[in-house]
Amino acid sequence: MFLKNVKNYLQEKDYNINFYKNALYINNYQKIEQIADTNVVILFDSFLLNIKGSHITVDKMLDKEILFNGFFESVTFHYK
């Protein structure tokens, strides 16, 4: 069962966007277009994700996974 879960995680093609208190976790994105203190733009297969706020920082970053901290005001999706 454990190996099956690991295999599913490694082969996962879907994206995840998770909000926590003053944190935002994203995985399986295509490209980070922009990172600034007040704005982040991330490209996915079929849309752009635009995040606005203040004091936005990158807390952790791995391959196609990123964790932001900050105060988030809005998140908008711009479909292609």
N, C-alpha and C positions, 0 to 999 in steps of 0.2 A: 504494500500500500504506500509506504514512504517513497519508494522509487518512482511509482506512478505519479505521485504528487510533484516530485522534483521534475520529472519529465514534462508534465503539463505546464509547470511554471516556466521552464526553459524554452518551450516551444510556443508559448502563448503569443498570439498575434494581436489580441484585443488590447486596447488601452484602458488604463484606470486613472481616474482623477478623484482623489480623496481629500476632503477638507477635515481639518482638525482645528482645535483652538489655536489661532495664529499660525497655522501651518497648512501647507498644501503639498500633497504628494502626487506625482505624475509618473506613469511609466508607459513605455512603448510608444513614445512620440517619435516623429521623424527628424525634426531639427529644431533647435532653439534659434529663433530669428532675432530676438532682442531681449536683453536683460538690463534693467535699470532699477534704481531705487524706488521708482513709482510705477513702472510698467514692465510687463513681461509678455512676449509674444512667442507662442510655440506652434509649430507646424505639425499637423497630423495628416494621415492619408487623405481625408475628405474635408478637413476644415482647419481654420486657424483658431487658436485659443488666445484671447487677449485678457490679461489679468492686470487690473489697476488697483493701486493701493499706496501705502507708504512704508518706508523702512523695509522694503523687500530685500531679503538676502538669500543666498544659496547656503543651506545648512549641510546637505550631503548630495553627492552626485556620483552615480555609477553609469555604466553603459545603458543608455535609454531609460534611466531612472533619475529623478531629481526631487529633492525636498526643499521647499521654500519656507522661510519664516517671514513674518511681517504682519501688517494690518491690511487686510484685503477689503476693498470697497466694491468691486464688481468683477465679474467674469463673464465674458461674452464669447459666443461661438460665431464665426464667420464661415459659412459653408461655401465650398468651391462650386 
